[in-house]
Structures are given as C-alpha cells and as structure tokens.
Amino acid sequence: MYYKLSTEANAISGNTAGDNGWKYVETSDPNSPYSFTIDYTLLTSTPTAGNTIEYFVVAEDMAATVNVGANSVIYNAGYCPTSVALTSGAFPVSGVKTYSINPLPATTISASPTSVCLNNNVTLSTLFSNPGTATVGTGTLSSTTTSPFYGSATLARRVQFLYTAAELSAQGMVAGDISAVSFNVTTAGSLSIPGFTVKMGHTAATALTTAWSPDASNIVRPSGTYNAVTGPNQITFTTPFTWNGTSNVVIEICHDVVGLTPILSVNYHAGPSASAAYAANALGCATTTATTTTTRPTITFTGYKGIPGLTYNWDDGTNSVGTTNPLTIPVPFSGGPSQTYNVTATDATGCTFTNSVTVTQNTTAPSIGTTSLSPTIACAIDSITVTVPVTGGCPPYTYVYTLTPTGYGTPYTLTVTNNKFQPLYAGTVSVVVTDNASQTASATVGTFTMQDPPTVTGDTRCGAGVVNLTASSASPAINWYASATGGTTLFTGTAYSPTIASTTTYYVASADGGVTGTLGLPNRVGATTNSGYSDIGLMFDAFNSFTINSVAIYPVATTPSGNVTATIQLKNSAGTVLQSTIVSVPTSVSPGVKTTIPLNFVVPAAGTNYRLVFASASGGGISGFIRESSTGYTYPYTLAGVGSITSAYTSGASALYYYYFYDWQVSTACESSRVPVTGTVTPSPSLSATASQTICNNEVYPISAIATPGDFDRLSGHQTRDCMRMPLRRFRIPEVTSKRFM
C-alpha cells in the first residue's frame, strides 16, 4: 500500500520521514484478504485531526511474467508497472482513495470506589465523546421579552434560563466542558453591549423564581463588551463550564445600560413553567427581583456529544472481565495490592478507543469511633443501648461483645440485639469488630452499674396477725410488692408490717433515680363531650416500665346529681386488662371541672399500643366526658425515656379525637431485681381438758389434757385451794396425753 498526507508531494523518492512524497508498507498476510498497518511515523509530519490521507494498493501475481494490478490508481502517462515496487516514473498519480483523521474522542474513566476491599465489588465506568453542539428548542418566533441583548437608553438587563438534564441529554449531550452558547438574533442591526457577563451552574431546581437562582455562580464570561449582530450570536466562554451530565443547568446573562434604543429580538420557544426569568431596569446585574415566564430563547450549546453505537470490552490485562458500561465486578487482587482494568470501545466504523483505570486494595483496618452505653446506671427493667460507630475497613462488619462483671464472675459473651442488651450484672462491656476482610478492631464500650437488690429478713408468728418484715439497701427507697413482677407498690420503706392469716411471700426492690413528668394535653381545649364509656380512651407506647400516677378528667352533667361512678382500665395491645380501678367523682355542668384521678397504674414493660380507657360510667346525671375532636391537639405526646401517647382508641387507633384523659402525671423508678421475703404463720396449739371442778384443801384431783405442743399463758380450767378458785400458773405442755397437778 502506498500512502501519504494530502499535503505531501505527489512523487516518490524514499521511504523515510525525510522524504517528501509517497510511502509504502507491505501486507503481513500470506493469503487474501490482506490487511495493512500504516506507519504514520514515515510521514513528514504527524497526522492531526482533520488531515486527509491518500492511498492506493498495488499487487502482483506469481506468473513467470508478472502481472501487476492496482486499486483505482491512474499512473503518470505512459507508465506501465512491472512490479509492486513503483518507480518515480509512475508519479504523479491520480484517482487515489482517501480517508480523514478524526479527532480522538474525549474520554473519562472511573472506578468507584478507588480503594476496594478484597473480593468486594468495584463499579467501572467510561465515557467517550466528541466535540459537538446541541440545540434546545425549535421555536422560530421572535421576542424581546427574555432577549439577552437589551439595548435601551435607560435600562439594563438581567435574565436567567433553566435547561433540564433531560433536555440536554435528548440532544445527545454528555458530561464534559461547555465552551459556548449561541442565540439567534432576528432584529436587523447590531448592538455594542457594555458589562456583558455570563454565569452558569448546576441546579436541583426545576423552575426559577422571582428571587433569582443563586446556583448560577460560575463566571464563564467576565464582564466586558459584547457586540451583538443579526443572526447566530455565539458567546464563547473564557472559562468552560464542566457539566456533570446529570444535573439541570441555569444560565445567567446580565449587562449594563446600553445607552441606545434598539432591543434585539431572539428566537424563542415555550419552555417548561418558569424556565426563564427576566428584569429590565437601571440596575442590570444588581437587580434583585425577577419576573418568570415560559418564553425561553432557543439556545445552542457547544460541548460534547456521545458517540453512538459503541461496544465495550473490559479486561484485567489478561482476561476479559465484562462488556457492559458501567461494569460492576468483584476484585480478587490476585496479582498484588492493585489491579488495572483496561477498556476498549469500538464505534460503528470499527475505530477503537482505549483507556484504563487502577484500583487499589483497601488494607486499612476498621476504626471504632466514640462508644457509649446508655444508661450507665441500669435498672432491672432497663435495656442498655450500645453505640459503636465504625468506619473504614471493609464492610459489612460483625460485632462480638463481652461483659466483664464488676468484682466477681468471669467475662462472658454478651447477646446484643438491635444495639440493646438486658443487664444481669454490673460490669464493663468491650467489643471486637471484624470486617469482611477479616481485619479487626477492638474497644472498651463502657462501664455500667446496677441497682443492687436489698438484703431482707422475714418473720414467723403463731397464728394470724402482724409479721415484721425488714429490708436494707444503700438506695434511698425500698419498694414492697405482692408479686415478682408488675403490680402496684404495697409499701415504701425499710420495715413492712402487714397483717396476714397464712404464710405469705412479698417481693422487695431497691429504688433510686427515675423520671417524673407529664404526658398528653395538660387541659381541655374545647367543650364538647362524648358519652361512649365502653373501651374508649387513648393509645400509647411505653419506652420502659413506668407508673401512671394520675390523670385528669372533666365529668359533665346537664343536671348534676351527685357523683359519677366510673371504671378506668389499663390494657395491653391484645386488650387484656392489666389493672383496673373504680372512681367516684362529682359531675358539673359543661364544660366540667378538671378532676384529678389517682391511678398508680404500673405499665409493666416497654411495648406498643397500650390503652388507657373507660370501661363504664354511670350515676351523677353523667351526660359525657370532655374530649377533643379534630382540632386542638397534635399526636404524638412524648416524654423522653418514658412513653408516647400516639392516638385515641375507639375500636382501634384513631387520630380524629383525643379522648378523656388529660394531664398524665407519670414516673419511673430505677429498681433492682425483686427479692422474695416471707412472713410465716404457724398453726396455734390446741388444748382439750376436763370441765372445771372444785376440790377442798389438801385434796388431790386429776386434770387430763390433750394438746399440741406450744406455749400457754393459762389453762381454761382453774385450781381451787381452800375451796377457792385460783388461776393456774403458766406452764408448757410437752407432747404427752395427761398430767397430774397438786
């Protein structure tokens, strides 16, 4: 094949870069079809975009008398080739073929992330594009409304135009530098415009406002004079604007007072709502208020356009790893701590473009940030929240927690679910974090203490009566209960002396700290009542166990006649009654009198959809209780660490009302686990004896008695001396069936 730059001499003198004229290369293929690799270094200058290469092909056969053929070339007059090695007499030639040198496309390539954990995924993406233009809008109508070229003796100009990413992409534009924009002026004449400034920026907005968009912040053409003319007016940027390919763009053009009267019209089209904003006054670039419109100029962007029909092949230097763009693959790092990926893009004409990117292996161990436990003083009912922030390394992470009890016991693995655990012993929590690459980090999370249970002493008595039970603790309060969990407090103090008829076990807990506060609406807002009293009230969530000490209600009667008797119940989410109380309070005319009801209902544990409801109400001429309807309240009502009133309850959750219960007074106590203490009752001894007898001085009379063991203060019989009745002395009857007394 013979070839040369179209600007080189149509002659042959040698086959080196120093020879001005045709050069040649031979095929390396032994059989047809034949291909040629052109050596551009043999040309007198390196081809650049836009250069034309001329070429033709000459071939000869293997006959004894060689036959020479050519590919559409016409030799110099009278020349007849005898081999493929043409001599200078063959030139100049004509009828040759040509091809053009196209510019290499702009290319970008990226890997995300650039530092990858072993066998984790990386996403590879590339973009090949050529310089090009894209016009948004096809309008041929003319308008001065939003014209960037506003000539007036007294007025200056400020305009903004918003173009969406979808509009730019629809015209084939891709990410890259935008170096100019162009508007078509339809008014005859020219205009020299002072202070002409152009700005651009990315924006998330889909419409402009009268306040001007602050996103047009990149000055692409500094203030200066611009001479507008009839026809296309290309505004070349001093600093290109790099479009990211995905965001909307906003363009701002402003200029000073021109001092002339002609206003140049431009072609426009109807853009989306508020896609243009304009102002014409003496302030120009400094004006603060705009008018929005859909009258948006037709614009041509000079930027980059994608190359259609590209196919892709990615390789790791040895093997193909994928053919999509973008491509997500795991990185094995089999060849070391870094991996280079190459991409070859092929267009519809067979031209290929390449690029490469390198990713490195992330070998940085995970890092643990500031850890914490909350609370650090734990109660028996608490769950403790663990905070262990981790960054770096190779997610996902696994966590192994260890609790080292304070003062006793051996460390053990702690079960943490949803960042919470239930404490059994006070101690120190530590954690080991392991990432997906088996890299570890460890830290002490924190130390917590627990409310210690009290030391208790029981009591035993003979028969029904008072037992004296005691408990001691370093805590400021000791609470007594009838059950191991739940229930209301029977007594608070170190000594409890209940009256019992049989052996009874009580449960005692140390108490300290806690929270007191209010929930719900503090007072009524409206004056409307409701007369539904069967399972109607409020629904709430509990963050921990807490006590509803009291609530307020407003009992209303058209004609008050004494007290209303009402049943108030605490229920769980299944509707099971947990606690119930009957109250009797006076009624009054609307809007009623705020009446505080002591409840002391214990919400037993954290949970959702508890209910506080009326179960019944009658008497006192009751016509209803105040409740709010539609307005005057906003759910939820929340007290941190305690609970949250989430809705009304009337056959289910309802946000349409606020029923009955105002000004909740609530409290929590930090309690230890409950310790049993028993008051023991032993049976009273029994005694049977003969009937009373009278004996005289010095006589002996037998008394028979059958008794259970026990202490007696006196017998039910009497001894009489000198014929007088005398009480018997105290004695103990052992396990015998009879005794003789003197």
C-alpha positions in Angstrom: 0.0 0.0 0.0 1.2 3.5 -0.9 0.1 6.4 1.3 0.8 10.0 2.1 -0.6 13.1 3.6 -2.6 15.0 1.0 -0.3 18.0 1.5 2.8 16.0 0.7 4.4 15.8 -2.8 2.8 13.5 -5.4 6.1 11.8 -6.0 8.3 9.1 -4.5 11.9 9.5 -3.5 12.3 7.2 -0.5 10.5 5.6 2.4 11.6 7.7 5.3 10.1 10.7 7.2 12.7 12.8 5.5 11.3 12.0 2.0 8.5 14.3 0.9 6.1 12.1 -1.0 4.5 8.7 -1.1 5.5 6.0 1.4 4.6 2.3 1.4 4.1 -0.7 3.6 3.7 -4.4 2.7 1.0 -6.7 4.0 1.9 -9.4 6.5 -1.0 -11.7 5.5 0.0 -14.7 3.4 -3.4 -15.0 1.8 -6.4 -12.9 0.9 -7.9 -10.9 2.4 -4.9 -8.7 3.1 -4.6 -6.0 5.7 -2.1 -3.2 6.1 -0.8 -1.4 9.1 0.1 2.1 8.2 3.2 3.5 9.7 2.4 7.2 10.3 6.0 7.8 11.5 7.1 7.6 7.9 5.2 10.8 7.1 6.9 14.1 7.1 4.6 15.3 9.9 2.4 13.5 12.4 -1.2 13.5 11.2 -3.7 15.5 13.2 -7.4 15.7 13.4 -8.8 16.9 10.1 -5.8 15.7 8.0 -6.5 13.7 4.8 -4.6 10.5 4.0 -4.4 9.4 0.3 -3.7 5.8 -0.6 -3.8 3.1 -3.2 -2.9 -0.6 -3.3 -0.7 -2.4 -5.9 -0.5 -6.2 -6.2 1.4 -8.6 -8.4 0.9 -12.3 -9.1 3.3 -15.3 -9.3 3.3 -15.7 -13.0 6.6 -16.0 -14.9 5.8 -12.8 -16.5 4.4 -10.8 -13.6 1.0 -9.2 -13.9 0.5 -6.1 -11.8 -2.8 -4.8 -10.7 -3.8 -1.6 -8.8 -6.7 -0.3 -6.8 -8.2 2.5 -8.9 -5.0 4.4 -9.3 -4.1 6.2 -12.6 -0.3 6.3 -13.2 1.6 9.0 -14.9 1.0 9.0 -18.7 2.9 6.2 -20.4 4.0 4.4 -17.2 3.4 0.6 -17.1 4.4 -1.1 -13.8 6.3 -4.3 -13.9 6.1 -5.0 -10.1 4.6 -3.6 -7.0 7.8 -1.6 -6.5 6.8 1.5 -8.4 9.5 3.8 -9.7 9.5 7.6 -9.8 8.1 7.4 -13.3 4.8 6.2 -12.1 4.2 9.6 -10.5 2.3 11.8 -10.2 -0.7 9.6 -9.8 -4.5 10.3 -9.7 -7.7 8.5 -8.9 -6.5 7.5 -5.4 -8.6 6.8 -2.3 -8.7 9.0 0.8 -9.7 8.9 4.4 -9.8 11.6 7.1 -8.1 11.6 10.5 -10.9 12.1 13.0 -10.1 13.7 16.4 -9.7 11.3 19.3 -12.7 11.4 21.5 -12.6 12.9 24.9 -12.6 10.1 27.4 -13.1 9.8 31.1 -12.9 6.6 33.1 -13.6 6.0 36.8 -13.7 3.3 39.4 -15.9 3.5 42.4 -14.6 3.1 45.0 -11.0 3.5 44.0 -9.9 1.7 47.1 -11.6 -1.7 47.2 -11.7 -4.5 49.8 -10.7 -8.0 48.8 -13.5 -9.6 46.7 -15.7 -6.6 47.2 -17.3 -5.0 44.1 -16.0 -2.1 42.1 -18.0 -0.3 39.5 -16.1 0.7 36.4 -17.5 3.3 34.0 -16.1 5.2 31.0 -17.3 7.9 28.6 -16.1 8.6 25.1 -17.4 11.7 23.4 -16.6 14.1 20.6 -17.0 17.8 20.5 -20.4 18.9 19.2 -23.3 21.2 19.5 -26.8 20.6 20.9 -29.8 22.9 20.3 -32.6 23.1 22.8 -35.8 24.5 21.3 -37.1 24.7 17.8 -39.0 27.9 18.1 -38.9 30.4 15.1 -41.0 33.1 16.8 -39.2 36.3 17.8 -39.4 38.1 21.1 -37.6 40.7 23.1 -39.1 39.6 26.4 -36.2 37.5 27.5 -33.6 38.6 25.0 -30.1 38.7 26.4 -29.4 41.7 24.2 -31.5 44.6 25.5 -30.5 47.9 24.1 -32.0 50.9 25.8 -31.1 54.5 26.7 -32.0 53.9 30.4 -32.4 50.2 31.0 -30.0 47.4 31.7 -30.7 43.7 31.6 -30.6 40.5 33.8 -32.0 37.2 32.6 -31.8 33.5 33.7 -32.7 30.4 31.8 -33.1 26.9 33.1 -32.4 23.9 31.0 -33.0 20.4 32.3 -30.6 17.5 32.1 -33.2 15.6 30.2 -33.4 18.3 27.5 -29.6 18.3 27.1 -29.4 14.5 27.0 -32.2 14.3 24.5 -29.9 16.3 22.1 -27.1 13.9 22.6 -25.0 15.9 25.1 -22.9 14.1 27.6 -20.8 15.2 30.6 -18.0 17.5 29.7 -16.9 21.1 29.1 -19.5 23.5 27.6 -17.4 26.2 25.9 -20.0 28.4 24.3 -23.7 29.1 23.9 -25.4 30.7 20.9 -28.7 32.7 20.4 -30.2 33.7 17.1 -30.9 37.4 16.8 -33.8 38.2 14.4 -33.7 42.0 14.6 -31.7 43.7 11.9 -28.8 45.8 13.2 -26.1 45.4 15.7 -25.6 46.5 19.3 -22.4 47.1 21.4 -23.3 46.0 25.0 -21.2 47.0 28.0 -20.8 45.0 31.2 -21.9 41.8 29.4 -21.5 38.9 31.9 -22.3 35.2 31.6 -22.6 32.8 34.5 -23.6 29.1 34.7 -24.2 26.5 37.4 -25.8 23.1 38.2 -29.1 23.3 40.0 -31.6 20.9 41.5 -34.4 23.3 40.8 -36.9 22.5 38.2 -38.3 26.1 38.0 -37.0 29.6 38.5 -38.4 32.1 41.0 -38.7 35.8 41.3 -35.7 35.8 43.7 -33.2 34.7 41.1 -31.4 31.4 41.3 -28.1 31.5 43.4 -26.9 28.4 41.5 -25.6 30.4 38.5 -22.4 31.1 40.4 -19.7 30.2 37.9 -18.5 33.1 35.8 -17.8 31.7 32.4 -17.5 35.1 30.6 -16.3 38.0 32.8 -17.8 41.4 32.4 -16.9 43.1 29.1 -18.2 44.5 25.9 -20.2 42.2 23.6 -21.2 43.1 20.0 -24.5 41.5 19.1 -25.3 41.1 15.4 -28.2 39.8 13.3 -28.1 36.0 13.0 -26.3 33.5 15.3 -24.5 35.1 18.2 -22.0 32.7 19.8 -20.9 33.7 23.2 -17.5 31.9 23.8 -16.6 31.3 27.4 -13.4 32.4 28.9 -13.6 29.5 31.3 -15.6 26.5 30.2 -18.4 25.1 32.4 -18.0 21.4 33.1 -21.4 19.8 33.0 -21.7 16.7 35.1 -24.2 15.0 32.7 -27.0 14.6 35.3 -27.9 17.9 36.8 -30.1 20.7 35.4 -28.2 23.9 34.4 -29.1 27.5 34.9 -27.5 30.3 32.8 -27.5 34.0 33.7 -26.7 36.8 31.4 -26.7 40.4 32.5 -25.3 43.7 31.2 -25.2 47.5 31.9 -27.3 50.3 30.4 -26.5 50.3 26.6 -27.4 54.0 26.0 -29.2 53.2 22.7 -32.8 52.4 21.9 -32.8 49.2 19.8 -33.7 46.0 21.6 -32.7 42.8 19.7 -35.2 40.1 19.3 -34.2 36.4 19.5 -35.9 33.2 18.5 -37.7 31.6 21.4 -39.8 28.6 22.3 -42.3 27.8 25.1 -40.2 26.1 27.7 -41.4 24.5 30.9 -43.2 26.5 33.6 -40.9 29.3 35.0 -37.9 28.2 32.9 -37.0 31.8 32.2 -36.7 34.9 34.5 -36.0 38.4 33.4 -35.8 42.0 34.6 -35.2 45.3 32.7 -34.2 48.3 34.9 -31.3 50.5 35.5 -29.7 48.1 38.0 -28.8 45.3 35.5 -26.7 42.6 37.2 -27.6 44.1 40.6 -31.4 43.9 40.3 -33.0 41.7 43.0 -36.4 40.9 41.6 -37.4 38.9 38.5 -40.5 38.1 36.5 -40.8 34.4 35.5 -42.1 33.2 32.2 -42.1 30.2 29.8 -40.7 32.4 27.0 -37.3 30.9 26.8 -34.8 31.6 24.0 -33.7 28.8 21.7 -30.1 28.0 22.6 -27.2 26.1 21.1 -24.6 24.6 23.4 -21.1 23.9 22.3 -19.9 20.9 24.3 -19.6 17.2 23.9 -21.8 14.6 22.4 -21.8 10.9 22.9 -20.5 8.5 20.3 -23.4 6.3 19.2 -23.2 2.6 18.8 -20.1 2.0 21.0 -19.4 -1.5 22.2 -17.1 -2.1 25.1 -14.7 -4.8 26.4 -13.1 -4.6 29.8 -10.0 -6.7 30.6 -7.7 -7.1 33.6 -4.6 -7.2 31.4 -5.0 -10.9 30.9 -8.7 -11.9 30.6 -11.9 -10.1 29.5 -14.0 -9.3 32.6 -17.1 -7.8 31.0 -18.7 -6.0 28.1 -21.2 -3.6 29.7 -20.7 0.1 30.6 -20.8 0.6 33.5 -19.5 -2.7 34.8 -19.7 -4.0 38.4 -17.3 -6.8 39.3 -15.6 -8.2 42.4 -11.9 -7.6 42.6 -9.8 -10.6 43.5 -6.4 -8.8 43.7 -4.8 -12.0 42.6 -1.8 -10.1 41.2 -1.0 -7.9 44.2 -2.4 -4.9 46.1 -3.5 -3.1 42.9 -5.4 -4.0 39.8 -5.5 -2.2 36.5 -8.6 -2.5 34.2 -8.5 -1.6 30.6 -11.5 -0.7 28.4 -11.6 -0.8 24.6 -14.6 0.9 23.0 -15.3 0.2 19.3 -17.6 2.5 17.2 -19.7 1.6 14.2 -16.9 2.2 11.8 -14.5 -0.1 13.6 -12.4 2.6 15.3 -11.3 1.7 18.7 -10.6 3.8 21.7 -8.9 2.7 24.9 -8.5 3.9 28.5 -7.5 2.3 31.8 -8.0 2.8 35.5 -6.3 1.3 38.5 -7.9 0.3 41.8 -6.0 -0.4 45.0 -6.8 -2.9 47.7 -8.1 -1.5 50.9 -6.0 -3.0 53.7 -6.9 -0.4 56.3 -8.4 -2.0 59.4 -11.8 -0.7 60.6 -11.7 2.2 63.0 -14.0 2.4 66.0 -15.2 5.9 67.0 -16.6 7.2 70.3 -18.5 4.4 72.0 -21.1 4.7 74.7 -23.6 2.8 76.9 -27.0 4.4 77.8 -28.0 4.4 80.6 -24.8 3.8 82.7 -26.9 3.2 85.8 -29.1 0.2 85.0 -32.3 -0.9 86.5 -33.7 -4.4 86.4 -36.3 -3.3 83.8 -33.9 -1.4 81.6 -32.3 -2.4 78.4 -29.0 -0.8 77.8 -28.3 0.8 74.3 -24.8 0.2 72.9 -23.3 2.7 70.5 -20.3 1.6 68.5 -19.7 3.7 65.4 -17.3 2.0 62.8 -15.7 3.5 59.7 -13.1 2.3 57.3 -12.1 -1.3 56.7 -14.2 -3.5 54.5 -17.9 -3.5 55.4 -20.1 -5.3 56.4 -18.9 -5.7 60.0 -19.6 -8.3 62.6 -19.6 -7.4 66.3 -18.7 -9.6 69.3 -19.5 -8.1 72.7 -18.0 -9.3 76.1 -19.2 -8.3 79.6 -16.7 -8.4 82.4 -18.7 -8.4 85.6 -17.6 -5.9 88.3 -16.0 -7.6 91.3 -16.9 -11.2 90.6 -17.5 -13.7 87.9 -15.7 -14.4 84.7 -16.2 -12.5 81.3 -18.8 -13.9 79.1 -20.2 -13.2 75.6 -23.0 -10.7 75.7 -26.0 -11.0 73.5 -26.8 -7.7 71.8 -29.9 -7.4 69.6 -30.7 -4.2 67.7 -28.0 -2.5 69.7 -29.6 -3.3 73.0 -29.0 -5.9 75.8 -30.7 -6.7 79.1 -28.3 -6.3 82.1 -27.9 -9.0 84.6 -24.6 -7.9 86.3 -22.9 -4.6 86.6 -19.6 -4.5 84.6 -17.6 -3.4 81.6 -18.6 -4.0 78.0 -16.0 -4.5 75.3 -16.3 -5.2 71.6 -14.3 -6.8 68.8 -15.3 -5.6 65.3 -14.4 -7.8 62.3 -14.8 -6.6 58.7 -15.4 -8.5 55.6 -11.6 -8.9 55.0 -11.1 -10.4 58.5 -9.5 -7.3 59.8 -10.3 -6.4 63.4 -10.6 -3.5 65.8 -11.4 -3.6 69.4 -12.5 -1.1 72.1 -14.0 -0.8 75.5 -17.5 0.4 75.0 -18.2 1.5 78.6 -18.9 0.5 82.2 -22.3 0.5 83.9 -23.6 -0.1 87.4 -26.8 -1.7 88.6 -29.2 -1.1 91.4 -28.3 -3.7 94.0 -31.1 -5.8 95.4 -31.9 -5.3 99.1 -31.0 -7.6 102.0 -34.2 -9.0 103.5 -35.3 -10.6 106.8 -38.5 -12.5 107.2 -40.6 -13.2 110.3 -42.5 -16.1 111.8 -45.5 -15.9 114.1 -48.1 -18.2 115.7 -51.4 -17.8 114.1 -52.9 -14.8 112.2 -51.6 -11.4 113.0 -48.8 -8.9 112.2 -45.4 -10.0 110.8 -42.5 -7.7 111.0 -40.5 -7.8 107.7 -37.4 -5.8 107.1 -35.1 -4.9 104.2 -31.9 -2.8 103.9 -30.2 -1.2 101.0 -27.8 1.6 100.1 -30.5 3.0 97.9 -32.8 5.8 99.2 -36.0 3.8 98.7 -37.2 0.3 99.2 -40.5 -0.8 97.5 -42.6 -3.8 98.5 -44.8 -5.7 96.1 -47.2 -8.7 96.2 -45.7 -10.3 93.0 -42.3 -10.9 91.5 -43.1 -8.7 88.5 -45.6 -5.9 87.8 -48.3 -4.8 90.2 -48.5 -1.7 92.4 -46.3 -0.7 95.3 -47.7 -2.0 98.6 -45.4 0.0 100.8 -42.2 2.0 100.6 -39.7 1.8 103.5 -37.3 -0.5 105.3 -39.8 -2.2 107.6 -43.2 -3.6 106.5 -45.6 -5.0 109.0 -48.6 -6.5 107.2 -51.4 -8.5 108.9 -51.6 -12.0 107.5 -53.6 -15.1 108.2 -51.3 -17.6 106.4 -47.7 -17.8 105.2 -47.3 -15.0 102.6 -44.3 -14.1 100.3 -43.7 -10.5 99.4 -41.1 -9.1 96.9 -38.8 -6.2 97.7 -36.7 -4.0 95.4 -34.2 -1.2 95.9 -35.2 2.0 94.1 -33.3 5.1 93.1 -33.4 7.8 90.4 -36.1 7.8 87.9 -38.1 10.3 85.9 -41.2 12.3 86.7 -43.1 14.3 84.1 -46.4 14.8 82.3 -47.9 13.4 79.1 -50.8 14.4 77.0 -52.8 17.6 76.8 -52.5 19.5 80.1 -56.0 20.9 80.0 -59.1 20.7 77.9 -59.2 22.8 74.7 -62.8 22.5 73.6 -66.1 22.0 75.4 -67.6 19.0 73.5 -68.4 15.8 75.3 -68.8 12.2 74.4 -71.0 9.6 76.1 -69.2 6.5 75.0 -67.6 4.8 78.0 -67.0 1.2 76.8 -63.4 0.6 75.9 -62.7 4.2 74.8 -59.7 6.3 75.6 -56.1 6.8 74.5 -53.4 4.5 73.0 -49.8 4.9 73.9 -46.3 3.3 73.6 -44.0 2.6 76.6 -40.3 3.0 76.2 -39.7 1.5 79.6 -41.8 0.4 82.6 -43.4 3.4 84.2 -46.2 4.4 86.6 -49.3 6.5 85.6 -49.7 8.2 88.9 -52.8 10.2 88.0 -54.8 11.7 85.1 -57.4 14.4 84.9 -60.9 14.1 83.6 -63.9 16.5 83.1 -67.2 14.8 84.1 -70.2 16.8 82.7 -73.9 16.5 83.5 -76.7 18.6 82.1 -78.3 18.4 85.6 -75.7 17.3 88.1 -77.0 14.9 90.7 -74.1 13.7 92.8 -71.2 11.5 91.8 -70.5 9.5 88.7 -69.0 6.1 89.3 -66.5 5.1 86.5 -64.2 2.2 85.8 -60.8 3.1 84.3 -58.6 0.3 82.9 -55.1 -0.2 81.7 -54.9 -2.7 78.8 -52.1 -4.2 76.7 -52.1 -4.3 72.9 -54.2 -7.5 73.0 -56.9 -5.9 75.1 -56.0 -7.8 78.2 -56.8 -5.8 81.4 -53.6 -5.2 83.3 -55.0 -3.0 86.1 -58.4 -1.5 86.9 -59.8 1.0 89.3 -63.3 2.3 90.2 -63.6 6.0 91.0 -66.4 8.2 92.2 -66.2 11.9 91.4 -68.8 14.7 91.2 -70.3 15.9 88.0 -70.8 19.5 86.9 -72.3 21.5 84.1 -70.4 21.9 80.9 -67.5 22.4 80.4 -67.0 20.5 83.6 -64.4 20.8 86.3 -60.9 19.4 85.9 -60.8 16.5 88.3 -57.5 14.6 89.1 -57.9 10.9 89.4 -55.1 9.0 91.3 -54.4 5.7 89.4 -50.9 4.4 90.3 -51.2 2.1 87.3 -47.9 0.4 86.5 -47.1 -0.1 82.9 -45.1 -3.3 83.2 -42.6 -3.2 80.3 -41.6 -1.4 77.1 -44.2 -2.1 74.4 -46.6 -0.6 71.9 -50.3 0.1 71.7 -51.1 0.0 75.4 -54.6 1.5 76.2 -56.0 3.7 79.0 -59.7 3.5 78.7 -63.0 4.0 80.4 -64.9 0.7 80.8 -68.1 2.1 82.2 -69.6 5.2 83.8 -73.0 5.8 85.4 -74.7 8.0 88.0 -74.4 11.6 88.9 -76.6 12.6 85.9 -73.5 12.0 83.7 -74.0 13.1 80.1 -70.4 12.7 79.0 -66.7 13.5 79.5 -64.9 16.3 77.7 -62.9 15.2 74.7 -61.2 17.0 71.7 -62.4 16.5 68.2 -60.4 17.2 65.0 -58.5 20.3 66.4 -56.7 21.4 69.5 -54.3 18.5 69.8 -51.4 17.0 67.9 -50.2 13.4 68.3 -47.8 12.2 69.5 -47.3 13.4 73.0 -43.9 12.1 74.1 -41.9 12.1 77.3 -38.3 11.0 76.5 -37.4 7.8 78.2 -40.9 7.1 79.4 -43.6 6.8 76.7 -45.6 8.5 73.9 -49.4 8.9 73.5 -49.9 8.1 69.8 -53.7 8.2 69.2 -57.1 7.9 70.5 -58.6 4.4 70.9 -62.2 3.6 69.9 -62.4 0.1 68.4 -58.9 0.8 67.1 -56.4 3.6 66.7 -57.9 7.0 65.6 -56.3 10.3 65.1 -59.7 12.1 64.8 -60.2 12.5 68.5 -58.4 13.0 71.9 -60.4 11.1 74.5 -61.0 12.0 78.1 -57.6 11.7 79.9 -55.7 14.9 80.4 -52.6 15.9 82.3 -51.0 12.5 82.8 -48.6 12.5 85.8 -46.1 9.7 85.3 -42.9 8.5 86.9 -40.3 5.8 86.5 -38.1 4.4 89.2 -34.8 2.7 88.8 -35.4 -0.5 90.6 -33.3 -3.6 91.4 -34.5 -7.1 90.8 -37.1 -8.1 93.3 -36.1 -10.3 96.3 -38.6 -12.5 98.0 -39.2 -12.2 101.7 -41.7 -14.4 103.6 -43.9 -13.9 106.5 -44.5 -17.4 108.0 -47.6 -18.3 110.0 -47.5 -21.4 112.2 -50.8 -23.0 113.5 -52.0 -22.1 117.0 -51.7 -25.0 119.6 -55.0 -26.6 120.7 -55.9 -28.0 124.1 -58.9 -30.0 125.5 -59.3 -30.5 129.3 -62.0 -31.8 131.7 -64.6 -29.5 133.0 -64.0 -27.2 136.0 -64.0 -29.0 139.4 -63.9 -27.7 142.9 -61.7 -29.5 145.5 -61.1 -28.8 149.1 -57.9 -28.2 151.0 -55.2 -30.8 150.5 -57.3 -32.9 148.2 -55.8 -34.2 145.0 -57.8 -34.0 141.8 -56.5 -35.3 138.4 -56.7 -33.0 135.3 -56.5 -34.6 131.9 -55.5 -32.6 128.9 -54.7 -33.4 125.3 -52.7 -30.7 123.4 -50.4 -29.9 120.6 -47.0 -28.6 121.5 -47.0 -24.9 122.3 -46.8 -22.2 124.9 -49.8 -21.4 127.1 -50.3 -18.5 129.4 -53.0 -20.2 131.3 -55.4 -23.1 131.1 -59.1 -22.8 130.6 -59.6 -24.6 133.9 -58.7 -23.4 137.4 -57.2 -24.9 140.6 -59.1 -24.2 143.8 -57.3 -24.2 147.1 -59.1 -24.0 150.4 -62.3 -24.3 148.3 -61.3 -21.1 146.5 -60.8 -20.8 142.7 -57.2 -19.8 141.8 -55.8 -19.3 138.3 -53.2 -21.9 137.2 -49.7 -20.8 136.7 -48.1 -20.6 133.2 -46.6 -23.9 132.1 -45.6 -25.7 128.9 -47.3 -28.9 127.9 -44.9 -31.3 126.3 -46.0 -34.0 123.9 -47.9 -36.1 126.5 -51.6 -37.0 126.9 -52.0 -36.3 130.6 -50.5 -34.6 133.6 -51.3 -34.6 137.3 -51.1 -31.4 139.3 -51.1 -30.8 143.0 
